[in-house]
Amino acid sequence: MTRIRLQASFITLAVGLALPLPTYGQSTLDNPMGEYVEYPLTIGPLDNAGAEPLPLGDVVSLDGAAWIRVYFGEVALAPGSTVRVTSLLDEEVQELDAAGLAMWSNSSAYLNGDTLLLELVAAPGTTANRIAVERIAFERVPEGAVRGGSGQCGICGTDDRTASSEDWVGRLMPVGCSSSVFNTGSCLISAGHCMTGGLVAQFRVPNTSANCTPQNPPVADQFPVIQTQQQNNGVGADWAVLRTGTNNLGQKIFERYGQFRPIATTVGSVGNPVDVFGYGVDFTCTVSQTQRRSPGGSITARTSTWYEYNADVRGGNSGSPLMRNNEIIAVVTHCSFGCPNYGTRVDVGAFANARNNLCPGCDEDLNGDGAVGLEDVSLLLANYGCTGPSCIGDINHDGVTGLEDLTLMLAAYGQPCG
């Protein structure tokens, strides 16, 4: 078996920029998880002359693995035939047809435990169904391993991060980064250096195990990334925009949780209070790379392309939203030992253009189904009179869901979005 370890890349950048930078440079804040092993396994060909679906299965197992993700090679699925993957630990199930498998980059979701049941399910009247596994990803951390090593930067004095449970903040696997939902179309923003193929956005992430092994949420809380645009050129030029697919229930992220945070339309100033939400590592295993909030920080400097701030971050916080007044003003990208930390401004021209190109959407589509209809009107009316920066139905972004928003909604009624 050939194993490939996904090593964390803490890259020191020596960048000559307008503000004086610390002599020790900056580090990115990704924290890749898991490793790969070749796992050749073929099921089929399978014909089904009967009137009921016909399953044929085998076991995918790796002793001591905390979780497994299956990567497929050649797959032949007739219409109606599927691949079904079941965790024997918690009985979570993912079932994909040919289109679903393509959306998931020819791979499964992340399933907990060291043993999976893999089944090829042939639809009635089909022939030559076949699946071939090429490799699996897994995580196996020795007892007592600690992810929050002293070599990582980002803590500004005392670590004051607290637990949070926001449904608009996701963990990106396998890169170990963070992301945030910024519109009703279930689009995400993150850091450019976090981008790789086959990304999965996870929400409602459970506590990490006592030996620091990350655990995965149910399959229904995992969403494939299907398209990205990004830049990865260091501080102030490090951003990504991501389009996402559906979970095993056919839901998109916003449809499932009904939460997003808007992109700020005004610029932050030095001294403004800021928060960070994300999946940074921690010395306490059970909360390491679970969602945490960093309150009490503020902007300490501003350039034309990035902010400096003193809210706490750690490895795993790359791509986290930097929040001011409950709006996203930047994405977290780099840290420096002893602070400050750094985030790319959302009003950087290329970043804004990428959001408009990849996720045009429309503000009136409140339920994220790609059209403006009766459900959207109902959502607006249910939130009529709401005040604040995160009100559903605040189409004109004036901080109130009111008559002007309803007028815009009715003007767009019946129109497609995107």
DRENMI-887552 format. One record per residue (C-alpha): residue number from 1; x, y, z. Coordinates in Angstrom, 2 decimals, always signed. Layout:
N
NUM	X	Y	Z $
...
***
This chain:
418
1	+0.00	+0.00	+0.00 $
2	+1.22	+3.49	-0.86 $
3	+0.46	+6.20	+1.67 $
4	+0.56	+9.93	+1.08 $
5	+0.45	+12.16	+4.13 $
6	-1.42	+15.47	+3.84 $
7	+1.09	+17.72	+5.55 $
8	+0.13	+21.10	+6.94 $
9	+1.82	+23.86	+4.95 $
10	+2.74	+26.73	+7.23 $
11	+4.39	+28.94	+4.63 $
12	+6.48	+31.92	+5.67 $
13	+5.97	+34.85	+3.30 $
14	+8.52	+37.58	+2.86 $
15	+6.39	+40.25	+1.22 $
16	+7.37	+43.87	+0.76 $
17	+4.17	+45.81	+1.42 $
18	+2.98	+49.30	+2.34 $
19	+2.75	+48.63	+6.07 $
20	+5.84	+47.46	+7.96 $
21	+5.56	+43.70	+8.46 $
22	+7.10	+41.68	+11.29 $
23	+10.56	+40.43	+10.48 $
24	+9.46	+36.86	+11.19 $
25	+6.89	+36.98	+8.36 $
26	+3.44	+35.44	+8.31 $
27	+2.05	+31.90	+8.19 $
28	-1.06	+30.57	+6.53 $
29	-3.69	+29.09	+8.81 $
30	-4.75	+25.90	+7.04 $
31	-4.48	+22.57	+8.85 $
32	-4.82	+19.62	+6.43 $
33	-6.22	+16.41	+7.86 $
34	-5.83	+12.76	+6.97 $
35	-3.76	+10.69	+4.61 $
36	-4.37	+8.55	+1.53 $
37	-3.81	+4.86	+0.93 $
38	-4.31	+2.92	-2.28 $
39	-7.25	+0.57	-1.89 $
40	-7.96	-1.40	-5.09 $
41	-11.45	-2.91	-4.90 $
42	-13.93	-3.72	-7.67 $
43	-17.60	-4.63	-7.35 $
44	-19.34	-5.92	-10.48 $
45	-20.10	-6.14	-13.29 $
46	-23.64	-6.64	-12.01 $
47	-26.75	-7.35	-14.10 $
48	-30.27	-7.20	-12.74 $
49	-32.99	-8.98	-14.69 $
50	-35.41	-8.75	-11.77 $
51	-38.09	-6.26	-10.81 $
52	-36.41	-4.99	-7.61 $
53	-33.09	-3.19	-7.01 $
54	-30.25	-5.69	-6.61 $
55	-27.39	-4.87	-4.18 $
56	-23.90	-6.38	-4.24 $
57	-21.53	-5.29	-1.49 $
58	-18.10	-5.51	+0.05 $
59	-16.38	-4.02	+3.08 $
60	-13.92	-1.14	+3.09 $
61	-11.93	-1.31	+6.31 $
62	-8.76	+0.10	+7.85 $
63	-7.96	-0.79	+11.45 $
64	-7.85	+2.18	+13.79 $
65	-9.15	+4.76	+11.30 $
66	-11.32	+7.43	+12.89 $
67	-13.00	+8.14	+9.56 $
68	-12.83	+7.09	+5.91 $
69	-13.59	+8.77	+2.60 $
70	-13.78	+6.59	-0.53 $
71	-12.35	+7.73	-3.88 $
72	-13.58	+5.88	-6.96 $
73	-11.89	+5.21	-10.27 $
74	-13.87	+3.64	-13.10 $
75	-17.63	+3.68	-12.46 $
76	-20.42	+2.39	-14.73 $
77	-23.90	+3.07	-13.37 $
78	-26.96	+2.55	-15.53 $
79	-29.89	+4.95	-15.04 $
80	-31.43	+4.25	-11.64 $
81	-28.41	+2.35	-10.32 $
82	-26.49	+3.73	-7.36 $
83	-23.48	+3.46	-5.09 $
84	-24.38	+3.16	-1.41 $
85	-21.87	+3.72	+1.40 $
86	-22.77	+2.95	+5.03 $
87	-20.74	+3.58	+8.18 $
88	-20.89	+0.53	+10.41 $
89	-20.09	+2.77	+13.39 $
90	-23.04	+5.19	+13.33 $
91	-25.07	+3.79	+10.38 $
92	-24.85	+7.02	+8.39 $
93	-25.68	+6.32	+4.73 $
94	-24.86	+8.10	+1.48 $
95	-26.38	+6.91	-1.79 $
96	-25.31	+8.41	-5.12 $
97	-26.35	+7.87	-8.72 $
98	-24.05	+8.70	-11.64 $
99	-24.88	+12.43	-11.54 $
100	-24.49	+12.59	-7.77 $
101	-21.16	+10.82	-7.92 $
102	-19.91	+13.34	-10.48 $
103	-21.06	+16.21	-8.24 $
104	-19.05	+14.65	-5.39 $
105	-15.91	+14.45	-7.60 $
106	-16.16	+10.65	-7.82 $
107	-15.90	+10.26	-4.06 $
108	-17.99	+9.79	-0.95 $
109	-18.67	+12.05	+2.00 $
110	-16.58	+11.66	+5.17 $
111	-17.92	+8.76	+7.24 $
112	-16.91	+7.99	+10.83 $
113	-15.38	+4.70	+11.91 $
114	-12.85	+2.27	+10.49 $
115	-15.28	+0.08	+8.51 $
116	-17.73	+0.96	+5.73 $
117	-20.14	-1.20	+3.78 $
118	-19.83	-0.35	+0.09 $
119	-22.70	-1.51	-2.13 $
120	-23.40	-1.40	-5.84 $
121	-27.18	-1.27	-6.28 $
122	-28.29	-2.27	-9.78 $
123	-31.64	-0.90	-10.95 $
124	-34.16	-3.38	-12.41 $
125	-33.50	-4.28	-16.03 $
126	-29.94	-2.93	-16.10 $
127	-26.67	-4.58	-17.05 $
128	-22.92	-4.11	-16.66 $
129	-23.07	-1.98	-13.51 $
130	-19.62	-1.71	-11.98 $
131	-17.66	+0.37	-9.45 $
132	-13.93	+0.42	-8.75 $
133	-12.29	+1.98	-5.69 $
134	-8.87	+3.55	-6.26 $
135	-7.95	+4.84	-2.82 $
136	-9.32	+5.96	+0.51 $
137	-8.57	+8.90	+2.78 $
138	-8.47	+8.29	+6.52 $
139	-7.35	+9.77	+9.82 $
140	-5.56	+7.81	+12.50 $
141	-4.04	+9.91	+15.29 $
142	-1.91	+8.30	+18.02 $
143	-3.25	+8.49	+21.56 $
144	-2.24	+11.73	+23.24 $
145	-1.48	+13.60	+20.02 $
146	-2.05	+17.34	+20.28 $
147	-2.95	+19.48	+17.26 $
148	-2.39	+22.88	+18.83 $
149	+1.39	+22.83	+18.82 $
150	+3.49	+25.79	+19.92 $
151	+4.79	+26.37	+16.38 $
152	+1.53	+27.95	+15.21 $
153	+0.83	+31.64	+15.53 $
154	-2.33	+33.67	+15.85 $
155	-3.05	+34.00	+19.58 $
156	-2.93	+37.64	+20.69 $
157	-2.08	+37.39	+24.37 $
158	-4.50	+35.04	+26.14 $
159	-6.57	+32.67	+24.03 $
160	-10.14	+33.91	+24.57 $
161	-11.95	+31.84	+21.93 $
162	-15.34	+30.43	+22.94 $
163	-17.62	+27.72	+21.54 $
164	-20.05	+28.78	+18.81 $
165	-22.63	+27.03	+16.65 $
166	-23.38	+29.23	+13.66 $
167	-25.04	+27.44	+10.73 $
168	-23.44	+29.79	+8.18 $
169	-19.84	+28.83	+9.09 $
170	-18.47	+25.60	+7.61 $
171	-15.34	+23.48	+7.88 $
172	-13.60	+22.64	+4.60 $
173	-12.21	+19.12	+4.29 $
174	-9.61	+17.79	+3.71 $
175	-7.68	+21.07	+3.87 $
176	-8.76	+21.90	+7.42 $
177	-9.93	+25.44	+6.65 $
178	-13.02	+27.51	+7.41 $
179	-15.63	+29.13	+5.16 $
180	-18.81	+31.20	+5.39 $
181	-22.13	+31.36	+3.52 $
182	-22.59	+34.86	+2.10 $
183	-25.81	+34.62	+0.09 $
184	-29.05	+32.66	-0.32 $
185	-27.49	+30.78	-3.23 $
186	-25.35	+28.76	-0.76 $
187	-22.09	+30.23	-2.04 $
188	-19.08	+30.33	+0.28 $
189	-15.99	+32.46	+0.65 $
190	-12.68	+31.26	+2.06 $
191	-8.93	+31.64	+1.55 $
192	-7.26	+30.99	-1.79 $
193	-4.51	+28.83	-0.31 $
194	-7.22	+26.44	+0.95 $
195	-8.37	+25.50	-2.54 $
196	-7.85	+21.97	-3.86 $
197	-9.93	+19.40	-5.70 $
198	-12.77	+17.47	-4.11 $
199	-13.50	+19.87	-1.24 $
200	-16.39	+19.16	+1.13 $
201	-18.04	+21.82	+3.32 $
202	-19.19	+20.46	+6.69 $
203	-21.65	+22.08	+9.08 $
204	-22.74	+21.32	+12.66 $
205	-19.41	+19.62	+13.22 $
206	-19.38	+17.47	+16.40 $
207	-16.73	+17.57	+19.10 $
208	-13.35	+16.08	+18.32 $
209	-12.47	+12.80	+20.05 $
210	-10.39	+12.70	+23.23 $
211	-7.28	+11.77	+21.21 $
212	-7.65	+14.83	+18.95 $
213	-9.14	+12.93	+16.01 $
214	-11.70	+15.13	+14.20 $
215	-15.19	+13.67	+13.88 $
216	-17.53	+14.22	+10.95 $
217	-21.13	+15.41	+11.02 $
218	-23.99	+13.40	+9.51 $
219	-23.99	+13.05	+5.72 $
220	-26.91	+15.50	+5.57 $
221	-24.57	+18.21	+6.95 $
222	-21.91	+17.70	+4.26 $
223	-21.96	+19.49	+0.89 $
224	-19.63	+19.07	-2.10 $
225	-17.82	+22.07	-3.57 $
226	-18.49	+22.04	-7.31 $
227	-16.68	+25.16	-8.58 $
228	-14.16	+27.68	-7.30 $
229	-12.42	+30.90	-8.24 $
230	-9.44	+31.95	-6.18 $
231	-6.21	+33.87	-5.84 $
232	-3.28	+32.77	-3.69 $
233	-0.64	+35.48	-3.82 $
234	+0.01	+36.23	-0.18 $
235	-1.31	+38.79	+2.27 $
236	-4.03	+40.94	+0.71 $
237	-4.26	+38.76	-2.41 $
238	-5.53	+35.51	-0.90 $
239	-9.24	+34.75	-1.37 $
240	-11.64	+32.16	-2.77 $
241	-15.27	+31.94	-3.87 $
242	-16.97	+28.53	-3.87 $
243	-20.19	+27.15	-5.36 $
244	-21.63	+24.15	-3.57 $
245	-23.83	+21.20	-4.48 $
246	-26.48	+19.34	-2.53 $
247	-26.41	+16.95	+0.42 $
248	-27.91	+13.45	+0.41 $
249	-31.38	+14.95	+0.86 $
250	-31.09	+17.11	-2.23 $
251	-30.77	+20.27	-0.12 $
252	-28.40	+23.17	-0.61 $
253	-26.77	+24.80	+2.40 $
254	-29.12	+27.77	+2.71 $
255	-32.15	+25.61	+2.07 $
256	-31.14	+23.37	+4.99 $
257	-30.16	+26.01	+7.54 $
258	-31.67	+29.30	+6.35 $
259	-28.59	+31.26	+7.44 $
260	-26.01	+33.49	+5.76 $
261	-24.11	+36.66	+6.56 $
262	-23.90	+39.49	+4.03 $
263	-20.80	+40.99	+2.53 $
264	-20.19	+44.40	+4.09 $
265	-20.91	+47.40	+1.89 $
266	-18.80	+49.81	+3.96 $
267	-15.14	+49.68	+4.90 $
268	-13.90	+48.90	+8.40 $
269	-11.82	+51.43	+10.30 $
270	-8.97	+51.13	+12.78 $
271	-10.45	+50.53	+16.22 $
272	-13.65	+48.89	+14.97 $
273	-14.50	+45.78	+17.05 $
274	-14.33	+42.49	+15.09 $
275	-15.18	+38.82	+15.59 $
276	-13.83	+35.70	+13.92 $
277	-15.74	+32.40	+13.56 $
278	-14.01	+29.22	+12.43 $
279	-12.47	+25.83	+13.03 $
280	-9.07	+26.49	+14.58 $
281	-7.02	+23.95	+16.48 $
282	-6.81	+23.96	+20.27 $
283	-4.74	+22.37	+23.03 $
284	-7.97	+20.81	+24.36 $
285	-8.59	+17.91	+22.02 $
286	-12.38	+17.81	+22.23 $
287	-12.78	+21.38	+20.92 $
288	-9.89	+21.34	+18.45 $
289	-11.14	+22.10	+14.91 $
290	-14.69	+22.50	+16.11 $
291	-16.42	+25.84	+15.59 $
292	-15.24	+28.63	+17.88 $
293	-15.69	+32.37	+18.06 $
294	-12.95	+34.93	+18.75 $
295	-14.65	+37.97	+20.32 $
296	-13.12	+41.11	+21.72 $
297	-10.68	+41.91	+18.92 $
298	-10.39	+45.06	+16.84 $
299	-8.90	+46.32	+13.58 $
300	-5.38	+47.56	+14.26 $
301	-4.40	+48.64	+10.73 $
302	-5.90	+48.88	+7.24 $
303	-4.35	+48.91	+3.77 $
304	-6.05	+48.94	+0.38 $
305	-6.20	+45.12	+0.27 $
306	-6.07	+43.76	+3.82 $
307	-6.90	+44.38	+7.46 $
308	-4.70	+43.70	+10.45 $
309	-6.51	+42.74	+13.66 $
310	-5.91	+41.23	+17.09 $
311	-8.72	+38.64	+17.38 $
312	-7.36	+35.14	+18.15 $
313	-6.93	+32.57	+15.36 $
314	-5.08	+29.27	+14.97 $
315	-4.36	+26.66	+12.31 $
316	-7.74	+25.79	+10.77 $
317	-8.95	+29.40	+10.75 $
318	-7.82	+30.10	+7.18 $
319	-10.90	+31.29	+5.32 $
320	-12.77	+32.32	+8.48 $
321	-14.95	+35.41	+8.16 $
322	-13.70	+38.57	+9.83 $
323	-16.92	+40.15	+11.09 $
324	-17.83	+43.74	+11.89 $
325	-21.43	+44.56	+12.87 $
326	-22.46	+41.04	+11.82 $
327	-21.23	+41.60	+8.25 $
328	-18.21	+40.04	+6.54 $
329	-15.44	+42.56	+5.92 $
330	-12.57	+40.12	+5.18 $
331	-11.46	+36.48	+5.07 $
332	-8.77	+35.35	+7.51 $
333	-5.59	+34.24	+5.74 $
334	-2.38	+34.72	+7.74 $
335	-1.03	+35.24	+11.24 $
336	+2.18	+36.44	+12.80 $
337	+3.69	+35.39	+16.11 $
338	+2.56	+37.84	+18.76 $
339	+0.05	+39.35	+16.29 $
340	-1.26	+41.11	+14.29 $
341	-3.25	+38.68	+12.15 $
342	-4.30	+39.36	+8.56 $
343	-7.41	+39.16	+6.40 $
344	-8.06	+39.94	+2.72 $
345	-10.64	+42.70	+2.33 $
346	-13.91	+41.68	+0.63 $
347	-13.86	+44.87	-1.47 $
348	-10.66	+43.87	-3.29 $
349	-11.68	+44.22	-6.94 $
350	-10.78	+40.73	-8.13 $
351	-12.47	+39.17	-5.09 $
352	-15.68	+41.11	-5.64 $
353	-15.68	+40.29	-9.36 $
354	-15.26	+36.59	-8.62 $
355	-18.28	+36.64	-6.30 $
356	-20.36	+38.34	-8.98 $
357	-19.17	+35.96	-11.71 $
358	-19.48	+32.69	-9.82 $
359	-22.48	+33.46	-7.61 $
360	-24.59	+36.19	-9.22 $
361	-27.85	+35.05	-7.63 $
362	-30.34	+37.70	-6.57 $
363	-31.20	+39.08	-3.17 $
364	-34.91	+38.41	-3.66 $
365	-34.35	+34.63	-3.81 $
366	-34.62	+34.17	-0.03 $
367	-34.94	+30.36	-0.04 $
368	-32.05	+29.82	-2.47 $
369	-34.00	+27.72	-4.99 $
370	-32.90	+29.78	-8.00 $
371	-36.16	+31.66	-8.58 $
372	-38.29	+34.35	-6.93 $
373	-41.62	+32.87	-5.89 $
374	-44.29	+32.47	-3.26 $
375	-41.98	+30.94	-0.66 $
376	-39.70	+33.97	-0.91 $
377	-42.62	+36.34	-0.37 $
378	-43.74	+34.27	+2.61 $
379	-40.25	+34.43	+4.14 $
380	-40.14	+38.19	+3.72 $
381	-43.56	+38.66	+5.29 $
382	-42.60	+36.38	+8.19 $
383	-39.63	+38.67	+8.88 $
384	-41.39	+41.97	+8.13 $
385	-40.32	+44.62	+10.60 $
386	-37.04	+42.90	+11.52 $
387	-34.20	+45.32	+12.20 $
388	-30.48	+44.56	+12.20 $
389	-27.68	+43.56	+9.82 $
390	-28.75	+39.90	+9.40 $
391	-32.51	+40.23	+8.83 $
392	-33.94	+37.81	+6.27 $
393	-35.72	+39.80	+3.58 $
394	-33.59	+42.95	+3.88 $
395	-33.16	+43.11	+0.12 $
396	-31.93	+46.69	-0.07 $
397	-29.51	+46.18	+2.86 $
398	-30.73	+49.16	+4.86 $
399	-30.96	+47.18	+8.10 $
400	-34.77	+46.81	+8.03 $
401	-37.09	+44.32	+6.37 $
402	-39.87	+46.62	+5.21 $
403	-42.00	+48.05	+2.46 $
404	-39.12	+48.87	+0.08 $
405	-37.95	+45.27	+0.29 $
406	-41.46	+43.97	-0.45 $
407	-41.66	+46.27	-3.47 $
408	-38.36	+44.90	-4.81 $
409	-39.57	+41.35	-4.16 $
410	-42.79	+41.85	-6.10 $
411	-40.89	+43.48	-8.98 $
412	-38.69	+40.38	-9.28 $
413	-41.51	+37.85	-8.71 $
414	-41.46	+34.97	-11.16 $
415	-37.95	+35.69	-12.42 $
416	-35.05	+33.19	-12.36 $
417	-31.84	+34.02	-10.54 $
418	-28.22	+33.57	-11.55 $
***
